Amino acid sequence: MSAVKAFNFAVLFVFAVLFFACGESGDDNVIQDDGDTDSLEMPEEDAIEAEDAESAESAETHEISDEDAENSNPYGISWTSCSLEEGADDGLALCASAMLPLVYEPLGEKRIEIGAKCWKPEGESKAQLWLLQGGPGGSGMMTFEPFMREIRKLYAELEICTIDHRGVGYSSLLKCPEQEDPDSEGGAYIYASEWDACIDYLNKTYGDDLKAYSTSNAVRDLATFIDATRESGKKVFVWGGSYGTYLVQRYLSHFPNQADGVVMDAIHACSQPAIAFPKWYNGVGKQLFEYCAEDEFCRSKLGDDPWARLEAVHKSLDNGHCSQLQLDRAGLAYILGWLTWYYPINSIVPAIVYRLERCEYNDMLAIVNMYNNLFGGNGDLLGLDGAWWSQVLNANISMSDQYWGEEFEGVDLDAYFAAMKDEVLVGNWGTKEEYEMYQKWPKYEDPLANTLPDSDIPVLMLQGAIDGATPHEQAAVLGEHLKGEHQNYILFPYSAHGVMSDSFTSADEATCGMKIFMEFLKNPEVDPDTSCIAEIPPPFFEGNQNIAQYAIGYDDLWENGETTQKQSVESQDLTLRLPPPELRRMPY
């Protein structure tokens, strides 16, 4: 299809798979100090009765049973009818809220509430698929309904399940109530200046139990649910996106042969520490600007070397260019870095640079509109709050499992962070504040941190070349490691964060990534047909009225023509109120 058609089709489908699904707040769950292993029902709004005889009969048919329940389901996991869509009371799914071990090794008596959801097909299922949400900190139970419906359209006989990572949603939600209060300094977001008080609260409330909210314990929860629900002779698959890929790798390290195949989309290789990511963010930016140079329209605006134009704009900010915006180099890199995450928003990056370079009144207003429209005016593109997202879990996993790497032992970190001013033009800079948070955090230690898994089962790895969140350069390390039979790392040149949600070839068909995914589920021992990758159009930098209005409030991404409406905004309002680094939500 044409790039224009693809661009139009995807405008409202930007963030569907990995992060951008909204959920209502769930009840807080607490660690149980006794040995009770009885399963708990979901909150009332989601544990509904079938509304009529047909629904009741359907629910009865879908009850999960196993002849060996005593052995495969030692924690008594049981299921009740619940809503597939969060808060909809549709009765389409089955939910379980079970008390599983707080710590598996060594196994103790304390229990923690873990929630899971399954959507069974109308007839006999052919296989089971488990979906792991990203973040870290996202709830699968509250957000995956649209994704599950897309999968069901393409594979009607598949049982589709998801589980909430311990610490979010229906799995013992972690939060710092005062620091996440809407009236606190950062509102619902925990700013860097609030983390000390949050850490004090966590230490007093959870103590060493906070360390149990780990990646390794989370995948043991998953394995426990798989053992309790799998049916003899039917394959089980595990899919993870973004941080979900990190979970899949840890799952393979602990359970290399439990599943019949795993799929990873937008990969964070476990061996690659987050402190090293800024250089890879910048590489994604360079690749995007190289595509701009190859595009006739984009080249007509930014010349043969668009990256050099960006470098010049960065330097001009130090000399007071476009000072009304009050945008510094770190702020520009931060904004552009976030914009590279998702299609089609990543396509507006060159236009933003072009407007910032020219810096007429309407250019500044367009940039302010973009910041208010996409970032909510507070510097946060993702809008991560509510029970569907846990900032505390995000920090606990990031600081304990992901942040540090041995290669940084002995490195002059002050010099490392300072060098980013000149080196990183696109992407979030690493900061001293983030490193200080890493030092303060009550971290758990995992012997598998920074370790890649080994497994002989089929593995499908999908990765975008312009993924600004989990860049290809670090993801490829996993592809080089898992190279066994039926293990394939597939690079999509024009995809950003989430191949399965953005690799469009036609507005009327599943994405290329989704097609490859479906083929894998139906036969994981057949080499994937990747021919559709050649049909994916490159980024559509010119844009159109839809994306321009959505992003900047104008009809044209690039120019201020006669149709540009000059809004009545006081000059002092032409300001990007981006919080300074010490107040930005962390980790970033």
C-alpha positions as CSV (number, residue, x, y, z in Angstrom):
1,M,0.0,0.0,0.0
2,S,1.1,3.6,-0.3
3,A,3.0,5.3,2.5
4,V,0.1,7.8,2.9
5,K,-2.5,5.1,3.4
6,A,-0.3,3.2,5.9
7,F,0.4,6.4,7.8
8,N,-3.4,7.3,7.9
9,F,-4.3,3.8,9.1
10,A,-1.7,3.7,11.9
11,V,-2.3,7.1,13.4
12,L,-4.7,5.8,16.0
13,F,-2.9,2.4,16.5
14,V,0.4,3.8,17.7
15,F,0.8,2.3,21.1
16,A,-1.6,-0.6,21.1
17,V,0.6,-3.6,22.0
18,L,3.4,-2.7,24.4
19,F,2.3,0.1,26.6
20,F,-0.7,2.2,25.6
21,A,-3.8,0.6,26.9
22,C,-5.7,2.2,29.8
23,G,-7.0,0.4,32.9
24,E,-9.0,1.3,36.0
25,S,-7.3,1.2,39.4
26,G,-7.5,-2.2,41.2
27,D,-7.5,-2.9,44.9
28,D,-4.2,-3.0,46.8
29,N,-3.1,-6.5,47.7
30,V,-0.9,-7.5,50.6
31,I,1.6,-10.2,51.4
32,Q,0.1,-13.0,53.4
33,D,2.2,-14.1,56.4
34,D,0.5,-17.5,56.9
35,G,0.7,-20.6,54.8
36,D,-2.8,-20.2,53.3
37,T,-2.8,-21.5,49.7
38,D,-6.5,-21.1,48.9
39,S,-7.2,-19.2,45.7
40,L,-8.8,-15.8,46.1
41,E,-11.5,-14.4,43.9
42,M,-10.9,-11.3,41.7
43,P,-12.4,-7.9,42.8
44,E,-16.1,-7.9,42.5
45,E,-16.3,-5.8,39.3
46,D,-14.3,-8.4,37.5
47,A,-15.6,-11.6,39.1
48,I,-19.0,-11.6,37.5
49,E,-21.7,-14.2,37.1
50,A,-22.8,-15.3,33.7
51,E,-25.8,-13.1,32.7
52,D,-27.9,-15.9,31.1
53,A,-28.1,-19.6,30.7
54,E,-26.0,-19.6,27.6
55,S,-23.2,-17.7,29.3
56,A,-23.4,-19.9,32.3
57,E,-23.1,-23.0,30.1
58,S,-20.2,-21.5,28.3
59,A,-18.4,-20.7,31.5
60,E,-18.9,-24.2,32.8
61,T,-17.5,-25.7,29.6
62,H,-14.4,-23.5,30.0
63,E,-13.5,-24.5,33.5
64,I,-9.9,-25.6,33.7
65,S,-9.4,-29.1,35.0
66,D,-6.6,-31.7,35.0
67,E,-6.5,-35.3,36.0
68,D,-3.2,-34.6,37.7
69,A,-4.4,-31.5,39.5
70,E,-2.9,-32.5,42.8
71,N,0.6,-32.6,41.3
72,S,0.4,-29.9,38.7
73,N,-1.6,-27.4,40.7
74,P,-0.1,-27.6,44.3
75,Y,-1.3,-24.1,45.2
76,G,-4.9,-24.8,44.3
77,I,-5.3,-22.2,41.5
78,S,-8.9,-22.0,40.5
79,W,-10.8,-19.8,38.0
80,T,-13.9,-17.7,37.9
81,S,-15.7,-15.8,35.1
82,C,-14.4,-12.3,34.6
83,S,-14.2,-9.5,32.0
84,L,-11.8,-9.7,29.1
85,E,-11.9,-5.9,28.8
86,E,-11.0,-4.1,32.0
87,G,-14.1,-2.9,33.7
88,A,-16.5,-4.0,30.9
89,D,-18.2,-6.9,32.8
90,D,-18.3,-8.9,29.6
91,G,-17.8,-12.3,31.2
92,L,-15.7,-13.5,28.3
93,A,-12.6,-14.5,30.2
94,L,-11.6,-16.6,33.2
95,C,-9.5,-15.1,36.0
96,A,-7.6,-16.5,38.9
97,S,-6.1,-14.7,41.9
98,A,-4.0,-17.3,43.7
99,M,-1.7,-17.2,46.7
100,L,1.8,-18.2,45.5
101,P,5.1,-18.3,47.4
102,L,6.6,-15.0,48.2
103,V,10.0,-16.6,47.6
104,Y,10.5,-19.9,45.7
105,E,14.1,-20.5,46.5
106,P,14.3,-21.3,49.4
107,L,10.6,-22.0,49.5
108,G,9.0,-20.2,52.5
109,E,5.6,-20.0,54.1
110,K,4.8,-16.4,53.1
111,R,2.4,-16.0,50.2
112,I,1.7,-13.2,47.7
113,E,-1.4,-12.7,45.6
114,I,-0.8,-13.3,41.8
115,G,-3.5,-12.7,39.2
116,A,-3.9,-14.2,35.7
117,K,-6.5,-14.2,33.0
118,C,-7.3,-16.6,30.2
119,W,-9.6,-16.3,27.2
120,K,-10.5,-19.7,25.9
121,P,-11.9,-20.4,22.3
122,E,-15.5,-21.4,21.7
123,G,-14.5,-24.9,20.8
124,E,-11.5,-27.1,21.6
125,S,-8.3,-25.2,21.9
126,K,-5.3,-26.2,19.8
127,A,-2.6,-24.5,21.9
128,Q,-2.1,-22.1,24.7
129,L,-0.3,-18.7,24.5
130,W,0.9,-16.6,27.5
131,L,1.4,-12.8,27.0
132,L,3.9,-10.9,29.2
133,Q,3.5,-7.1,29.4
134,G,6.4,-4.6,29.2
135,G,7.6,-1.8,31.3
136,P,8.8,-3.1,33.6
137,G,5.7,-2.2,35.5
138,G,2.8,-2.9,33.0
139,S,-0.3,-5.0,33.8
140,G,-1.2,-7.6,31.1
141,M,-4.6,-8.3,32.7
142,M,-5.7,-4.7,32.4
143,T,-4.2,-3.8,29.0
144,F,-4.0,-6.7,26.7
145,E,-7.7,-7.0,25.6
146,P,-7.1,-5.3,22.2
147,F,-4.1,-7.4,21.5
148,M,-5.9,-10.6,22.5
149,R,-8.7,-9.8,20.1
150,E,-6.3,-9.2,17.3
151,I,-4.7,-12.6,17.9
152,R,-8.1,-14.3,18.2
153,K,-9.1,-13.0,14.7
154,L,-6.1,-14.8,13.2
155,Y,-6.1,-17.9,15.3
156,A,-9.6,-18.7,16.6
157,E,-8.6,-22.0,18.2
158,L,-5.9,-20.5,20.5
159,E,-6.3,-20.2,24.3
160,I,-4.9,-16.7,25.1
161,C,-3.7,-16.0,28.6
162,T,-1.8,-13.3,30.5
163,I,-0.4,-12.8,34.0
164,D,0.2,-9.7,36.0
165,H,3.9,-9.4,37.1
166,R,4.0,-9.4,40.9
167,G,3.8,-5.8,41.9
168,V,1.3,-4.5,39.4
169,G,-2.5,-4.7,38.7
170,Y,-4.0,-7.8,40.3
171,S,-0.7,-9.1,41.6
172,S,0.0,-7.2,44.8
173,L,0.3,-3.7,43.5
174,L,3.4,-1.8,44.7
175,K,3.2,1.9,45.2
176,C,4.2,4.9,47.3
177,P,0.9,6.5,48.2
178,E,2.2,9.9,49.3
179,Q,4.6,10.4,46.4
180,E,2.0,9.2,43.9
181,D,-0.8,11.4,45.3
182,P,-2.1,13.8,42.6
183,D,-1.4,16.7,45.0
184,S,2.3,15.7,45.6
185,E,5.2,17.5,44.0
186,G,5.1,15.4,40.8
187,G,1.4,14.7,40.9
188,A,0.8,11.0,40.1
189,Y,4.4,10.6,38.9
190,I,7.2,10.1,41.2
191,Y,9.9,12.6,40.4
192,A,13.5,12.1,41.2
193,S,13.3,14.5,44.2
194,E,10.5,12.3,45.7
195,W,12.3,8.9,45.5
196,D,14.2,9.3,48.8
197,A,10.9,9.5,50.7
198,C,9.4,6.7,48.6
199,I,12.4,4.4,49.4
200,D,12.0,5.2,53.1
201,Y,8.3,4.1,52.9
202,L,9.2,0.9,51.0
203,N,11.9,0.0,53.6
204,K,9.5,0.5,56.5
205,T,6.5,-1.2,54.8
206,Y,8.1,-4.1,53.0
207,G,11.6,-4.5,54.4
208,D,13.4,-7.4,52.8
209,D,10.2,-8.6,51.2
210,L,10.5,-5.9,48.5
211,K,13.4,-8.1,47.1
212,A,10.8,-10.8,46.3
213,Y,9.3,-8.6,43.6
214,S,11.9,-9.8,41.2
215,T,12.2,-11.0,37.6
216,S,13.1,-14.5,38.6
217,N,10.2,-14.9,41.1
218,A,7.8,-13.4,38.4
219,V,8.7,-16.1,35.9
220,R,8.3,-18.8,38.5
221,D,4.8,-17.5,39.0
222,L,4.3,-17.9,35.2
223,A,5.7,-21.4,35.3
224,T,3.4,-22.3,38.1
225,F,0.3,-21.1,36.2
226,I,1.5,-22.9,33.0
227,D,1.8,-26.2,35.0
228,A,-1.6,-25.7,36.5
229,T,-3.4,-25.0,33.1
230,R,-1.6,-26.8,30.3
231,E,-3.4,-29.7,28.7
232,S,-1.7,-32.9,27.6
233,G,-0.7,-33.0,23.9
234,K,-1.2,-29.2,23.4
235,K,1.6,-26.8,22.8
236,V,2.3,-23.9,25.1
237,F,3.9,-20.7,23.9
238,V,5.1,-17.6,25.7
239,W,5.2,-14.1,24.1
240,G,6.9,-11.0,25.6
241,G,7.2,-7.4,24.4
242,S,9.8,-4.9,25.5
243,Y,10.5,-5.7,29.2
244,G,8.4,-8.8,28.5
245,T,11.3,-10.0,26.3
246,Y,13.6,-9.7,29.4
247,L,11.1,-11.8,31.3
248,V,11.0,-14.4,28.5
249,Q,14.8,-14.7,28.6
250,R,14.8,-15.1,32.4
251,Y,12.0,-17.7,32.0
252,L,14.2,-19.6,29.5
253,S,17.1,-19.5,32.0
254,H,14.9,-21.1,34.7
255,F,12.7,-23.2,32.5
256,P,14.5,-23.9,29.2
257,N,12.1,-26.7,28.1
258,Q,8.7,-26.0,29.7
259,A,7.3,-24.1,26.8
260,D,7.1,-25.4,23.2
261,G,8.3,-22.1,21.8
262,V,8.8,-18.4,22.8
263,V,8.4,-15.1,20.9
264,M,10.1,-11.8,21.7
265,D,9.2,-8.5,20.1
266,A,11.2,-5.3,20.8
267,I,14.1,-7.0,22.7
268,H,16.1,-5.9,25.7
269,A,18.9,-8.4,25.8
270,C,19.5,-9.5,29.4
271,S,23.3,-9.1,29.1
272,Q,23.0,-5.4,28.2
273,P,22.9,-2.9,31.1
274,A,20.6,0.1,31.0
275,I,23.4,2.4,31.9
276,A,24.8,1.7,28.4
277,F,21.6,2.5,26.5
278,P,22.2,6.2,25.7
279,K,24.8,5.4,23.0
280,W,22.3,3.0,21.4
281,Y,19.5,5.5,21.6
282,N,21.7,7.9,19.7
283,G,22.3,5.2,17.1
284,V,18.6,4.8,16.5
285,G,18.4,8.6,15.9
286,K,21.2,8.5,13.4
287,Q,19.4,5.7,11.5
288,L,16.2,7.6,11.4
289,F,18.0,10.7,10.0
290,E,19.8,8.5,7.4
291,Y,16.3,7.4,6.3
292,C,15.5,11.1,6.0
293,A,18.5,11.6,3.8
294,E,17.3,8.8,1.5
295,D,13.8,10.2,1.3
296,E,13.3,12.8,-1.5
297,F,10.9,15.0,0.4
298,C,12.8,14.9,3.8
299,R,16.1,15.6,2.0
300,S,14.6,18.7,0.3
301,K,13.9,20.1,3.7
302,L,17.1,19.1,5.7
303,G,19.6,18.6,2.9
304,D,22.0,15.7,2.2
305,D,23.1,15.4,5.8
306,P,20.1,15.9,8.1
307,W,22.2,14.6,11.1
308,A,24.6,17.6,10.6
309,R,21.6,19.9,10.7
310,L,20.5,18.4,14.0
311,E,24.1,18.8,15.4
312,A,23.9,22.5,14.4
313,V,20.6,23.0,16.1
314,H,21.9,21.4,19.3
315,K,24.9,23.8,19.3
316,S,22.7,26.8,18.5
317,L,20.7,26.2,21.7
318,D,23.8,26.8,23.7
319,N,24.1,30.2,22.0
320,G,20.5,31.3,22.9
321,H,18.7,30.2,19.7
322,C,15.0,30.0,20.0
323,S,15.3,31.0,23.7
324,Q,11.6,31.7,24.1
325,L,11.1,27.9,24.2
326,Q,13.6,27.6,27.1
327,L,14.8,24.3,25.6
328,D,18.3,23.1,26.3
329,R,20.2,20.4,24.6
330,A,19.4,17.7,27.2
331,G,15.7,18.6,26.8
332,L,15.8,18.4,23.0
333,A,17.6,15.0,23.1
334,Y,15.0,13.8,25.7
335,I,12.0,14.8,23.5
336,L,13.5,13.5,20.3
337,G,14.4,10.2,22.0
338,W,10.9,9.6,23.2
339,L,9.5,10.5,19.8
340,T,11.6,7.7,18.2
341,W,9.8,5.0,20.2
342,Y,6.6,4.5,18.2
343,Y,5.3,4.6,14.6
344,P,4.0,6.9,13.2
345,I,5.1,9.5,15.7
346,N,8.8,8.8,15.0
347,S,8.2,10.2,11.5
348,I,7.7,13.7,12.8
349,V,11.2,14.0,14.3
350,P,12.9,15.6,11.3
351,A,10.0,18.1,11.0
352,I,10.4,19.1,14.6
353,V,14.1,19.8,14.0
354,Y,13.3,21.8,10.9
355,R,10.9,24.0,12.7
356,L,13.2,24.4,15.7
357,E,16.0,25.5,13.3
358,R,13.7,28.1,11.6
359,C,12.1,29.2,14.9
360,E,9.4,31.5,13.7
361,Y,6.4,32.2,15.9
362,N,4.3,29.5,14.4
363,D,7.2,27.0,14.6
364,M,7.5,27.7,18.3
365,L,3.8,27.3,18.7
366,A,3.8,24.1,16.8
367,I,6.5,22.7,19.0
368,V,4.7,23.8,22.2
369,N,1.5,22.2,20.8
370,M,3.5,19.0,20.2
371,Y,4.8,19.0,23.7
372,N,1.3,19.6,25.2
373,N,-0.4,17.1,22.9
374,L,2.0,14.2,23.1
375,F,3.8,14.8,26.4
376,G,0.8,16.2,28.4
377,G,2.8,19.3,29.0
378,N,4.8,17.7,31.8
379,G,7.5,15.8,29.9
380,D,5.9,12.4,30.1
381,L,5.0,10.7,26.8
382,L,3.6,7.5,28.3
383,G,1.3,8.8,31.0
384,L,2.1,6.0,33.4
385,D,-0.2,6.0,36.4
386,G,-3.0,4.0,37.9
387,A,-3.1,0.3,38.9
388,W,-2.2,-0.8,35.4
389,W,1.2,0.6,35.9
390,S,3.6,0.5,38.9
391,Q,6.4,3.0,39.1
392,V,7.8,1.3,42.1
393,L,8.0,-2.1,40.4
394,N,9.6,-0.3,37.4
395,A,12.2,1.1,39.7
396,N,12.7,-2.1,41.6
397,I,13.4,-4.2,38.5
398,S,15.4,-1.4,36.7
399,M,17.7,-0.7,39.6
400,S,18.1,-4.3,40.7
401,D,18.2,-6.3,37.5
402,Q,18.8,-4.0,34.6
403,Y,20.8,-0.9,35.4
404,W,24.4,-2.0,36.1
405,G,27.0,-4.0,34.2
406,E,30.4,-5.2,35.2
407,E,31.9,-3.3,32.3
408,F,31.3,-0.1,34.1
409,E,33.3,-1.1,37.1
410,G,36.1,1.5,37.4
411,V,34.7,3.8,34.8
412,D,34.8,7.5,35.5
413,L,31.1,8.0,35.6
414,D,31.2,11.8,35.9
415,A,33.1,11.9,32.6
416,Y,30.8,9.3,31.1
417,F,27.7,11.3,31.9
418,A,29.3,14.6,30.9
419,A,30.3,13.3,27.5
420,M,26.6,12.8,26.6
421,K,26.2,16.5,26.0
422,D,28.2,16.2,22.9
423,E,27.6,12.6,21.9
424,V,23.9,12.0,22.4
425,L,21.7,14.1,20.2
426,V,18.7,11.8,20.3
427,G,17.7,9.9,23.4
428,N,17.7,10.2,27.2
429,W,21.0,11.1,28.7
430,G,22.3,9.0,31.5
431,T,22.6,11.1,34.7
432,K,24.4,11.3,38.0
433,E,20.9,11.4,39.7
434,E,20.0,8.1,38.1
435,Y,23.2,6.5,39.3
436,E,22.7,7.9,42.8
437,M,19.3,6.3,42.8
438,Y,20.8,3.0,41.8
439,Q,23.1,3.2,44.8
440,K,20.3,4.0,47.2
441,W,17.7,1.5,46.0
442,P,17.1,-1.5,48.3
443,K,18.1,-3.9,45.5
444,Y,17.7,-7.6,45.2
445,E,20.6,-9.6,43.8
446,D,20.0,-12.2,41.1
447,P,22.9,-14.5,39.9
448,L,21.3,-14.5,36.5
449,A,21.4,-10.7,36.0
450,N,23.3,-9.8,32.8
451,T,23.1,-13.4,31.7
452,L,21.7,-14.6,28.4
453,P,19.6,-17.8,28.4
454,D,20.4,-21.2,26.8
455,S,17.6,-23.2,25.4
456,D,16.9,-25.7,22.5
457,I,13.3,-24.8,22.0
458,P,12.1,-22.8,19.0
459,V,12.6,-19.0,19.5
460,L,11.2,-16.2,17.3
461,M,12.9,-12.8,17.9
462,L,11.4,-9.8,16.2
463,Q,13.2,-6.5,16.2
464,G,12.9,-3.0,14.7
465,A,15.9,-1.2,13.3
466,I,14.6,2.2,14.5
467,D,13.4,1.1,17.9
468,G,14.2,4.0,20.2
469,A,13.3,2.1,23.4
470,T,15.1,-1.2,22.9
471,P,17.6,-0.5,20.1
472,H,18.7,-3.1,17.6
473,E,22.4,-2.8,18.3
474,Q,21.9,-4.3,21.8
475,A,19.1,-6.6,20.9
476,A,21.2,-8.3,18.2
477,V,23.4,-9.7,20.9
478,L,20.6,-12.1,21.9
479,G,20.1,-13.0,18.2
480,E,23.8,-13.9,18.0
481,H,23.5,-16.0,21.2
482,L,20.3,-18.0,20.3
483,K,21.2,-19.4,16.9
484,G,20.1,-23.0,17.3
485,E,17.7,-24.9,15.1
486,H,14.3,-23.1,14.7
487,Q,15.7,-20.0,16.5
488,N,15.5,-16.9,14.4
489,Y,16.3,-13.2,14.9
490,I,14.5,-11.1,12.3
491,L,15.3,-7.4,11.8
492,F,12.6,-5.1,10.4
493,P,14.4,-2.1,8.8
494,Y,11.5,0.4,9.2
495,S,10.0,-0.8,12.5
496,A,10.1,1.0,15.8
497,H,9.2,-0.3,19.2
498,G,6.8,-3.2,18.6
499,V,7.2,-4.9,15.2
500,M,3.8,-6.6,15.5
501,S,2.0,-3.3,15.9
502,D,3.7,-1.2,13.2
503,S,5.0,-3.4,10.3
504,F,2.0,-2.6,8.0
505,T,2.0,-3.8,4.4
506,S,-1.8,-3.2,3.9
507,A,-4.5,-1.4,5.8
508,D,-6.7,-4.4,5.3
509,E,-4.3,-7.1,6.6
510,A,-2.4,-8.1,9.6
511,T,1.0,-6.6,10.0
512,C,4.0,-8.5,8.6
513,G,5.2,-9.2,12.2
514,M,1.8,-10.5,13.2
515,K,1.7,-12.9,10.2
516,I,5.2,-14.3,11.0
517,F,4.0,-14.6,14.6
518,M,0.9,-16.6,13.6
519,E,2.9,-18.9,11.4
520,F,5.3,-19.6,14.3
521,L,2.4,-20.5,16.7
522,K,0.9,-22.9,14.2
523,N,4.2,-24.6,13.4
524,P,7.3,-23.3,15.3
525,E,9.6,-25.8,13.5
526,V,9.2,-24.3,10.1
527,D,11.5,-21.5,9.1
528,P,9.5,-18.2,9.0
529,D,8.5,-16.6,5.7
530,T,9.9,-13.1,5.9
531,S,9.1,-12.0,2.4
532,C,6.5,-9.5,3.6
533,I,9.3,-7.3,5.2
534,A,10.2,-6.1,1.7
535,E,6.6,-4.7,1.4
536,I,6.8,-2.5,4.5
537,P,7.0,1.2,3.4
538,P,9.8,3.5,4.9
539,P,8.9,6.3,7.4
540,F,6.5,8.8,5.8
541,F,8.3,12.0,6.8
542,E,6.1,14.3,4.8
543,G,3.1,13.4,6.9
544,N,-0.4,14.4,6.3
545,Q,-3.2,16.5,7.8
546,N,-4.2,13.8,10.2
547,I,-0.8,13.3,11.8
548,A,0.0,17.0,11.7
549,Q,-3.2,18.0,13.5
550,Y,-2.7,15.2,16.0
551,A,0.9,16.1,16.8
552,I,1.3,19.9,16.3
553,G,-2.2,21.2,15.8
554,Y,-1.5,22.4,12.2
555,D,-2.4,21.0,8.8
556,D,1.2,20.8,7.7
557,L,4.0,19.2,9.6
558,W,6.7,21.4,8.1
559,E,5.6,24.7,6.7
560,N,3.6,27.8,7.9
561,G,1.4,28.5,4.9
562,E,-1.7,30.6,4.4
563,T,-3.8,27.9,6.0
564,T,-1.8,28.0,9.2
565,Q,-3.9,29.5,12.0
566,K,-2.0,31.8,14.3
567,Q,-3.4,31.1,17.7
568,S,-3.6,33.8,20.3
569,V,-0.9,32.8,22.7
570,E,1.1,35.2,24.8
571,S,4.8,35.2,24.1
572,Q,5.6,34.1,27.7
573,D,3.5,31.0,27.0
574,L,5.8,29.8,24.2
575,T,7.7,27.7,26.7
576,L,8.3,24.0,27.0
577,R,7.8,23.4,30.7
578,L,10.0,20.4,30.7
579,P,11.0,19.5,34.3
580,P,14.8,19.8,34.9
581,P,16.7,16.5,35.1
582,E,16.6,16.4,38.9
583,L,12.8,16.5,38.8
584,R,12.0,14.2,35.9
585,R,10.4,10.9,36.5
586,M,12.9,8.1,37.0
587,P,14.2,5.9,35.7
588,Y,14.1,7.5,32.3
